[in-house]
Amino acid sequence: MTLADAALQLVWFKRDLRVDDHEPLARAASRGPVAALYVYEPSVLRSPEFDACHLDFINDCLAELRDSLARLGCPLLIRTGECPEVLHEIHRTYGLRTLWSHEETGLEVTYARDRQVLAWCRAQGIEWHEIPQCGVIRRLETRDGWALRWDRRMWMPLVAAPRRVTTVAALRVLTAIAANHPIRGAAELGVAGSSRPQAWCGGEQQACKALHSFLHERGVDCWREMSSPTTGFDACSRISPYLAWGAMSLQKAHHACELRQREFGAARDAGLPVDPRWFGSLQSFSGRLRWHCHFMQKLEDEPRIEFENFSRAFDGLREQEFDAARFDAWGAGQTGYPMVDACMRALHAGGWINFRIRAMLVSFAAHHLWLHWRTFAPHLARQFIDFEPGIHYSQVQMQSGTTGINTVRIYSPIKQALDQDPQGTFIKRFVPELAAVPIEYLARPHTMPAALQQHAGVRIGHTYPAPIVDHVSAYRAARERTAAIRRTARAHAEADRVQAKHGSRRSGLLQTSKDKLRRVNAQANIAQRSLWPEE
């Protein structure tokens, strides 16, 4: 039998770089000979949100994925080009019957790509099966009942990786082809940006280790420690990059968290010693898994929020006031506010920082510097190794005050330094030019007397910048201008529209139904197999 006669089942990997709990792979393996495909897409690589740090993480995942698939007997074809052309080449040469992939809630560039792939599949008579990967629901008509549907999907049994994948007699040819299309780096692909020297590595095994260490060690005091950058790097789960690029499924993280909660509950009921901090931390983590999909659903339902304000009442508020000098100082970590600068520099080094600090960086750019979120959102996307489009643009707009339905929070960078880094450990690590500044001046070094500056080896305005804006006046102006919009009739009407389309629908009745569903299905649906690799 020739390869063309076999009518290949092709599994297209995108943001789902794993073999475990990968339904398209499992279903394709049950239907016939299989090959897998990953495509370096120039249009995606050139998008303003993409960075070399993303490619580094993807390539870590690809290296492990290729080895995992090889052990199953499945070749991974790695190609460079736009997907319709790549698919057409594979189809013309080998013959495809079915294309398998996960659904993706992405940027306009990937949404347009998927529309092109759909048109190509229809023209060629090829079945394309797109399978949900998380709790995001396509073609959702209303948010009513969304949380219960999320629960039902998360409690479905995990999909085991196939033990063996059948392929055609010409497997050796496909394997040779795969070897001739190696994993490619940023320089070779022309990807801008740089690596993050302190970033965690990608891959399915690393994802499992991160989740295991969080649920068994690091997460014990997450509820209290997740807000501070001094403790958040260890206390937070840090699995967000693995979820963003699909090295772990959200469902697997949910099952593992629920299993851990049940273990602690059983131990407590049996009178065994249990650190009570775990209960709040695990409950918090479980809630954040739900919010992950809640925010992604917003982009799925309204793709234009990548470009337009949620509430159109805020159109024109910041568009004409872009200040390139302010933007450059913020992006370089040179604003004169040590907490802001330390956090931006931490991103440059490791590509990850905790949620409260992300909110502060956005708030400072939007309110203190009065920059439109469209001007700085791509920059932040390039810094975040865990960039997830739906979460990113929903959160950037929320922290910029343009959703029209959320409380406008304007963070004080001075107060955040005092509250979240009271000993100055984090600031002195990432802003070393301030290492000798006395702790009482570290949050606002511009207030140091000249003699003390000389003693500390700092010259404000020379070795470290003076504040780029005055906090008090910038805060007051932003609050007044935003409040003036929110008081208008148009803003009220827009808030009603946004709430109806995107607002949370949590209620006591829904919570009761959710808890009942959980009790009924918990024992049956949690996979009774190891969730983590041996260490």
Wavefront OBJ file of the C-alpha trace (Angstrom):
o trace
v 0.000 0.000 0.000
v 1.420 3.376 -0.937
v 1.358 6.412 1.262
v -1.122 8.107 -1.058
v -3.462 5.124 -0.878
v -3.493 5.226 2.914
v -5.377 8.548 3.143
v -3.428 9.982 6.019
v -4.974 11.316 9.216
v -3.039 14.537 9.857
v -2.908 16.018 13.382
v -2.127 19.743 13.229
v -0.445 20.947 16.431
v -0.755 24.637 17.333
v -1.122 25.759 20.969
v -1.462 22.157 22.163
v 2.113 20.859 22.237
v 1.619 17.601 24.155
v 0.509 13.993 23.705
v -1.357 13.515 26.988
v -5.023 14.556 27.111
v -4.875 15.374 23.394
v -8.185 14.297 21.906
v -7.378 15.040 18.239
v -4.329 12.764 18.424
v -6.251 9.992 20.166
v -9.173 10.140 17.743
v -6.933 10.274 14.689
v -5.012 7.255 15.966
v -8.265 5.302 16.199
v -9.171 6.053 12.584
v -6.102 5.169 10.544
v -2.489 5.980 9.757
v -1.350 9.204 11.401
v 1.239 11.896 10.909
v 1.613 15.074 12.956
v 2.357 18.588 11.735
v 3.680 21.794 13.262
v 4.070 24.891 11.094
v 6.268 27.928 11.671
v 3.933 30.503 10.125
v 5.613 33.729 8.908
v 2.432 35.735 9.432
v 2.295 34.658 13.087
v 6.032 35.056 13.649
v 5.825 38.622 12.314
v 2.801 39.604 14.410
v 3.486 42.456 16.866
v 2.739 40.206 19.854
v 5.272 37.487 18.974
v 8.778 37.386 20.411
v 11.855 35.189 20.394
v 11.092 34.193 23.997
v 7.842 32.604 22.756
v 9.754 30.715 20.088
v 12.260 29.442 22.671
v 9.431 28.045 24.775
v 7.660 26.566 21.749
v 10.871 24.905 20.601
v 11.404 23.341 24.034
v 7.900 21.903 23.722
v 8.481 20.767 20.141
v 11.668 18.899 21.030
v 9.845 16.867 23.665
v 6.741 16.470 21.504
v 8.779 15.112 18.613
v 10.418 12.531 20.885
v 7.109 11.556 22.485
v 5.445 11.099 19.110
v 8.412 9.104 17.808
v 7.996 6.663 20.704
v 4.383 6.210 19.588
v 5.507 5.578 16.026
v 4.197 8.901 14.731
v 6.412 11.293 12.750
v 6.251 15.030 13.441
v 6.579 17.101 10.286
v 7.941 20.566 11.037
v 7.430 22.965 8.156
v 7.833 26.686 7.522
v 5.203 28.548 5.508
v 1.594 29.653 5.592
v -0.677 26.792 6.594
v -2.928 26.519 3.507
v 0.132 26.209 1.279
v 1.817 23.694 3.605
v -1.332 21.598 3.802
v -1.774 21.710 0.057
v 1.772 20.450 -0.472
v 1.277 17.573 1.954
v -2.063 16.670 0.397
v -0.712 16.796 -3.149
v 2.242 14.597 -2.257
v 0.739 12.083 0.155
v -3.033 12.430 0.137
v -5.050 13.443 3.189
v -8.428 12.218 4.309
v -8.861 14.093 7.561
v -7.320 17.048 9.359
v -7.456 17.074 13.156
v -6.739 19.962 15.514
v -7.861 21.702 18.654
v -9.929 24.866 18.509
v -7.930 28.032 19.043
v -9.065 31.368 20.448
v -6.342 33.562 19.066
v -5.429 36.800 17.415
v -6.909 38.085 14.172
v -3.892 36.660 12.338
v -4.679 33.092 13.440
v -8.436 33.600 13.065
v -7.883 34.630 9.439
v -5.556 31.663 8.979
v -8.203 29.263 10.268
v -10.786 30.698 7.873
v -8.364 30.111 5.003
v -7.691 26.550 6.138
v -11.440 25.875 6.361
v -11.954 27.170 2.830
v -9.095 24.996 1.575
v -10.447 21.878 3.305
v -13.883 22.409 1.794
v -12.412 22.927 -1.655
v -10.386 19.713 -1.368
v -13.171 17.648 0.200
v -11.145 17.072 3.373
v -12.805 16.685 6.764
v -11.474 19.069 9.395
v -12.327 18.172 12.980
v -11.704 20.976 15.487
v -12.071 19.818 19.077
v -12.433 22.046 22.168
v -9.302 22.277 24.283
v -10.562 24.153 27.346
v -13.782 25.679 28.672
v -14.237 28.202 25.857
v -17.464 27.559 23.935
v -17.737 28.450 20.277
v -20.815 30.196 18.903
v -22.028 30.888 22.414
v -25.407 32.565 22.325
v -25.562 33.701 25.949
v -23.395 33.680 29.044
v -26.332 32.279 31.025
v -25.326 28.842 32.272
v -21.738 29.190 31.043
v -20.181 28.273 34.400
v -22.134 25.025 34.605
v -21.134 24.113 31.058
v -17.523 24.845 31.992
v -17.814 22.462 34.935
v -19.263 19.711 32.785
v -16.429 20.021 30.306
v -13.726 20.115 32.985
v -15.108 17.008 34.694
v -14.948 14.916 31.541
v -12.377 12.102 31.821
v -8.888 12.903 30.629
v -7.937 11.418 27.266
v -5.024 9.019 27.532
v -2.263 9.225 24.955
v -2.438 6.358 22.444
v -0.043 3.540 23.281
v 0.913 3.156 19.672
v 0.076 5.009 16.480
v -0.264 3.058 13.257
v 1.183 4.532 10.138
v 1.750 3.562 6.551
v 4.409 1.295 5.152
v 6.398 4.332 4.097
v 6.980 5.436 7.697
v 10.722 5.487 7.070
v 10.153 8.026 4.307
v 8.042 10.235 6.566
v 10.599 9.937 9.367
v 13.354 10.998 6.988
v 11.224 13.935 5.845
v 10.649 14.948 9.453
v 14.398 14.812 10.125
v 14.993 17.151 7.199
v 12.753 19.788 8.761
v 14.394 20.464 12.108
v 13.388 22.767 14.930
v 14.437 26.277 13.942
v 15.638 29.169 16.075
v 14.820 32.872 16.114
v 17.762 33.971 13.953
v 16.951 31.409 11.276
v 13.280 32.380 11.210
v 13.886 36.115 11.469
v 12.000 36.464 14.750
v 12.657 39.692 16.646
v 13.217 39.932 20.375
v 15.480 38.036 22.698
v 15.632 35.044 24.978
v 14.776 35.339 28.654
v 17.781 34.023 30.603
v 15.774 33.290 33.754
v 12.739 31.781 32.019
v 11.448 28.333 32.860
v 11.876 25.732 30.129
v 8.965 24.457 28.070
v 7.761 20.898 27.600
v 5.169 18.485 28.932
v 7.418 17.019 31.621
v 8.327 20.470 32.912
v 4.627 21.342 33.021
v 3.866 18.287 35.138
v 6.755 19.012 37.495
v 5.627 22.615 37.945
v 2.072 21.553 38.765
v 3.244 18.804 41.103
v 5.601 21.074 43.031
v 2.860 23.693 43.371
v 0.179 21.287 44.605
v 2.527 19.484 46.996
v 5.027 22.110 48.152
v 5.153 25.640 46.770
v 1.444 26.450 46.862
v 0.814 26.001 50.576
v 0.587 29.750 51.241
v -0.308 30.925 47.742
v -3.436 32.707 48.907
v -1.364 35.083 51.029
v 1.875 35.228 49.055
v 0.730 35.450 45.428
v 0.407 39.266 45.383
v 4.027 40.091 46.160
v 6.819 39.686 43.595
v 9.150 38.695 46.409
v 7.081 35.584 47.177
v 4.891 35.163 44.092
v 7.597 33.631 41.937
v 7.558 30.552 44.171
v 4.062 30.673 45.666
v 2.148 30.957 42.376
v 1.623 27.859 40.271
v 3.719 29.155 37.325
v 1.867 26.778 34.966
v 0.461 29.614 32.846
v 3.078 29.244 30.049
v 2.319 25.533 29.836
v -1.396 26.239 29.540
v -0.833 29.029 27.010
v 1.186 26.836 24.650
v -0.640 23.623 25.475
v 2.142 21.625 27.125
v -0.576 20.801 29.675
v -4.329 20.845 29.274
v -6.437 23.033 31.543
v -8.583 20.004 32.257
v -5.594 18.087 33.597
v -4.703 20.952 35.919
v -8.317 21.082 37.090
v -8.435 17.340 37.804
v -5.140 17.476 39.691
v -6.312 20.393 41.831
v -9.636 18.759 42.652
v -7.904 15.495 43.510
v -5.547 17.322 45.858
v -8.477 19.097 47.529
v -10.202 15.757 48.070
v -7.025 14.292 49.575
v -6.712 17.157 52.049
v -10.412 17.000 52.875
v -10.218 13.259 53.546
v -7.159 13.717 55.737
v -8.845 16.438 57.751
v -12.003 14.352 58.176
v -9.848 11.460 59.382
v -8.276 13.668 62.050
v -4.869 13.744 60.375
v -2.747 16.901 60.564
v -3.291 19.185 57.554
v -1.884 22.657 57.110
v -5.072 24.776 56.907
v -3.433 27.205 54.491
v -3.797 24.632 51.726
v -7.589 24.924 51.612
v -7.628 28.619 50.745
v -4.747 28.307 48.315
v -6.263 25.414 46.379
v -9.664 27.078 46.279
v -8.012 30.200 44.896
v -6.146 28.185 42.264
v -9.330 26.376 41.237
v -11.089 29.705 40.775
v -8.296 31.022 38.612
v -8.607 28.059 36.272
v -12.220 29.056 35.740
v -11.337 32.724 35.230
v -8.766 31.625 32.637
v -11.584 30.501 30.332
v -13.948 33.274 31.417
v -11.609 35.888 29.959
v -10.742 33.843 26.874
v -14.470 33.522 26.169
v -14.663 37.298 25.784
v -12.279 37.276 22.813
v -14.033 34.241 21.350
v -17.364 36.065 21.504
v -16.066 39.450 20.338
v -12.764 39.210 18.398
v -12.661 42.967 17.816
v -11.583 43.589 21.419
v -8.075 42.938 20.129
v -8.402 46.343 18.421
v -11.402 48.184 19.891
v -12.566 49.210 23.349
v -15.073 46.918 25.039
v -17.101 50.030 25.781
v -17.179 52.273 22.720
v -17.971 55.182 25.039
v -14.207 55.404 25.666
v -13.338 55.803 21.979
v -11.210 58.917 21.493
v -10.214 59.185 25.160
v -6.500 58.505 24.621
v -5.990 58.090 20.877
v -4.496 61.528 20.200
v -2.096 61.705 23.119
v 0.626 59.106 22.498
v 3.926 60.131 24.099
v 6.780 58.073 22.656
v 9.250 59.162 25.339
v 6.945 57.963 28.113
v 6.301 54.683 26.316
v 10.015 54.045 25.782
v 10.858 54.785 29.422
v 8.102 52.463 30.650
v 9.148 49.652 28.298
v 12.806 49.953 29.305
v 12.154 50.050 33.058
v 13.357 53.652 33.372
v 10.323 55.518 34.729
v 11.846 56.710 37.992
v 9.394 54.589 39.966
v 11.465 51.666 41.313
v 8.599 49.184 41.635
v 7.484 49.752 38.039
v 11.044 49.551 36.747
v 11.938 46.439 38.743
v 8.862 44.635 37.454
v 9.513 45.501 33.824
v 13.141 44.425 34.145
v 12.056 41.178 35.802
v 9.961 40.485 32.717
v 12.981 41.159 30.517
v 14.899 38.556 32.510
v 12.333 35.800 32.982
v 9.172 36.517 31.009
v 6.857 35.985 33.974
v 5.568 38.028 36.892
v 2.593 37.713 39.210
v -0.860 39.030 38.396
v -1.028 42.043 40.749
v 2.189 43.396 39.302
v 0.943 42.904 35.746
v -2.109 44.927 36.692
v 0.120 47.650 38.141
v 2.241 47.837 34.965
v -0.881 48.236 32.825
v -2.453 50.709 35.223
v 0.680 52.856 35.275
v 0.917 52.907 31.473
v -2.782 53.638 30.957
v -3.471 56.070 33.791
v -0.212 57.677 34.883
v 1.311 57.879 31.393
v -2.088 58.165 29.658
v -1.138 55.720 26.915
v -3.784 53.901 24.883
v -3.796 50.179 25.627
v -3.348 49.393 21.926
v 0.073 51.090 22.011
v 1.475 49.052 24.881
v -0.464 45.775 24.823
v 1.745 44.237 22.095
v 4.868 45.205 24.021
v 3.637 43.400 27.128
v 2.576 40.430 25.016
v 6.173 40.118 23.824
v 7.438 40.122 27.400
v 5.007 37.475 28.689
v 6.120 33.931 27.880
v 2.598 32.908 28.888
v 0.927 35.275 26.409
v -2.640 34.082 25.894
v -4.534 36.445 23.547
v -7.966 36.200 25.150
v -6.690 36.747 28.664
v -4.212 39.399 27.593
v -6.526 41.754 25.762
v -9.386 41.287 28.218
v -7.119 42.084 31.157
v -5.293 44.965 29.477
v -8.629 46.629 28.782
v -9.952 45.909 32.264
v -6.895 47.437 33.952
v -7.032 50.387 31.523
v -10.619 51.113 32.549
v -12.187 50.673 29.090
v -14.538 47.746 29.748
v -17.140 50.061 31.245
v -18.292 47.424 33.752
v -15.287 46.876 36.029
v -14.082 49.037 38.896
v -11.315 51.355 37.691
v -8.216 50.631 39.755
v -5.316 53.070 39.561
v -2.389 51.538 41.410
v 0.065 53.714 43.280
v 3.583 52.476 42.380
v 4.852 53.891 45.664
v 2.226 52.126 47.782
v 2.789 48.866 45.891
v 6.503 49.055 46.674
v 5.806 49.638 50.357
v 3.135 46.940 50.574
v 4.559 44.232 48.330
v 8.312 44.697 48.770
v 8.708 46.203 52.248
v 12.334 45.096 52.617
v 13.271 46.192 49.109
v 14.532 42.735 48.167
v 12.853 42.647 44.779
v 13.660 46.221 43.814
v 17.325 45.918 44.730
v 17.606 42.693 42.740
v 16.307 44.171 39.494
v 17.285 47.832 39.945
v 20.818 47.308 41.291
v 21.721 50.987 40.910
v 19.501 51.545 43.969
v 21.094 48.789 46.071
v 22.616 51.214 48.593
v 19.534 53.418 48.974
v 18.157 53.330 52.539
v 14.922 51.356 52.785
v 12.899 54.396 53.854
v 13.681 56.075 50.518
v 13.625 53.056 48.223
v 10.014 53.459 47.070
v 10.648 57.134 46.204
v 14.396 57.701 45.819
v 13.814 61.103 44.212
v 13.013 62.450 47.689
v 16.524 61.698 49.003
v 18.593 64.745 49.978
v 21.595 65.381 47.739
v 24.063 64.390 50.439
v 22.313 61.065 50.962
v 22.251 60.454 47.217
v 25.991 60.953 47.126
v 26.463 58.583 50.055
v 24.309 55.921 48.330
v 26.105 56.351 45.015
v 22.942 57.500 43.231
v 22.324 60.705 41.301
v 18.648 61.094 40.543
v 18.299 62.228 36.967
v 21.690 60.767 36.047
v 22.400 57.257 37.367
v 18.665 56.694 37.935
v 15.860 58.739 36.336
v 13.644 61.184 38.133
v 9.954 60.230 38.069
v 8.656 60.557 34.537
v 5.339 61.937 35.854
v 4.112 63.171 39.210
v 2.013 60.421 40.768
v -0.490 62.648 42.552
v -1.346 64.896 39.621
v -1.334 62.023 37.087
v -3.607 59.958 39.339
v -6.042 62.827 39.809
v -6.210 63.678 36.110
v -6.764 60.061 35.064
v -9.481 59.525 37.650
v -11.345 62.673 36.680
v -11.168 62.076 32.930
v -12.269 58.467 33.243
v -15.059 59.277 35.682
v -16.397 61.975 33.357
v -16.885 59.380 30.609
v -18.472 56.832 32.957
v -21.125 59.369 33.998
v -22.459 59.808 30.462
v -25.656 58.203 29.161
v -23.695 56.528 26.397
v -21.354 54.915 28.913
v -24.328 53.590 30.889
v -25.862 52.089 27.747
v -22.543 50.571 26.737
v -22.062 49.117 30.213
v -25.436 47.378 29.935
v -24.464 45.957 26.539
v -21.028 44.741 27.714
v -22.466 43.198 30.873
v -25.142 41.361 28.900
v -22.593 39.926 26.494
v -19.541 39.307 28.688
v -20.452 39.603 32.370
v -20.173 36.757 34.838
v -23.417 34.928 35.656
v -22.434 33.347 38.939
v -25.382 32.901 41.329
v -26.341 30.889 44.362
v -28.520 28.565 42.280
v -25.745 27.998 39.799
v -23.272 27.311 42.594
v -25.653 24.736 44.048
v -26.009 23.015 40.676
v -22.249 23.073 40.211
v -21.581 21.515 43.583
v -24.169 18.803 42.936
v -22.608 18.014 39.573
v -19.177 17.851 41.169
v -20.296 15.435 43.905
v -21.990 13.133 41.426
v -19.193 13.018 38.911
v -16.037 13.457 40.946
v -15.336 9.853 41.780
v -16.142 8.531 38.318
v -14.344 11.058 36.195
v -11.006 11.740 37.847
v -8.533 9.580 35.971
v -7.072 6.903 38.197
v -3.568 7.154 36.862
v -0.459 9.141 37.596
v -0.777 12.831 36.743
v 2.920 13.476 36.986
v 6.120 11.866 35.702
v 8.417 10.114 38.126
v 11.022 12.434 39.578
l 1 2 3 4 5 6 7 8 9 10 11 12 13 14 15 16 17 18 19 20 21 22 23 24 25 26 27 28 29 30 31 32 33 34 35 36 37 38 39 40 41 42 43 44 45 46 47 48 49 50 51 52 53 54 55 56 57 58 59 60 61 62 63 64 65 66 67 68 69 70 71 72 73 74 75 76 77 78 79 80 81 82 83 84 85 86 87 88 89 90 91 92 93 94 95 96 97 98 99 100 101 102 103 104 105 106 107 108 109 110 111 112 113 114 115 116 117 118 119 120 121 122 123 124 125 126 127 128 129 130 131 132 133 134 135 136 137 138 139 140 141 142 143 144 145 146 147 148 149 150 151 152 153 154 155 156 157 158 159 160 161 162 163 164 165 166 167 168 169 170 171 172 173 174 175 176 177 178 179 180 181 182 183 184 185 186 187 188 189 190 191 192 193 194 195 196 197 198 199 200 201 202 203 204 205 206 207 208 209 210 211 212 213 214 215 216 217 218 219 220 221 222 223 224 225 226 227 228 229 230 231 232 233 234 235 236 237 238 239 240 241 242 243 244 245 246 247 248 249 250 251 252 253 254 255 256 257 258 259 260 261 262 263 264 265 266 267 268 269 270 271 272 273 274 275 276 277 278 279 280 281 282 283 284 285 286 287 288 289 290 291 292 293 294 295 296 297 298 299 300 301 302 303 304 305 306 307 308 309 310 311 312 313 314 315 316 317 318 319 320 321 322 323 324 325 326 327 328 329 330 331 332 333 334 335 336 337 338 339 340 341 342 343 344 345 346 347 348 349 350 351 352 353 354 355 356 357 358 359 360 361 362 363 364 365 366 367 368 369 370 371 372 373 374 375 376 377 378 379 380 381 382 383 384 385 386 387 388 389 390 391 392 393 394 395 396 397 398 399 400 401 402 403 404 405 406 407 408 409 410 411 412 413 414 415 416 417 418 419 420 421 422 423 424 425 426 427 428 429 430 431 432 433 434 435 436 437 438 439 440 441 442 443 444 445 446 447 448 449 450 451 452 453 454 455 456 457 458 459 460 461 462 463 464 465 466 467 468 469 470 471 472 473 474 475 476 477 478 479 480 481 482 483 484 485 486 487 488 489 490 491 492 493 494 495 496 497 498 499 500 501 502 503 504 505 506 507 508 509 510 511 512 513 514 515 516 517 518 519 520 521 522 523 524 525 526 527 528 529 530 531 532 533 534 535
